[in-house]
């Protein structure tokens, strides 16, 4: 399935909780980039919101550097889904690698 055939949908936090520690494949050229989902965290907000907000943090190998953008991602039965990720700083005490964040609001 190509990116052009994907239909955007509401992605929920509960879909990612069991995938922490799992490897996602992000479609890149010339080959998919493996990204480990190292954190899935809800954002605690006050007020009326349509859906709970959350962030994801992914880690790639130190030699893999992705630019900010939308990537078609898969992990086991999850996906393909288009997810916007942006480079971010490594959390304190994190393993070596490049880190990326996705925010859903």
Secondary structure, DSSP 8 states (H G I E B T S, - for coil): --GGG-------THHHHTTTT-EEEE--SSS-EEEEEEEEEEE---S--SS-EEEEEEEE-TT----SEEEEEEETTEEEEEEEEEEE---TT--SSEEEEEEE-
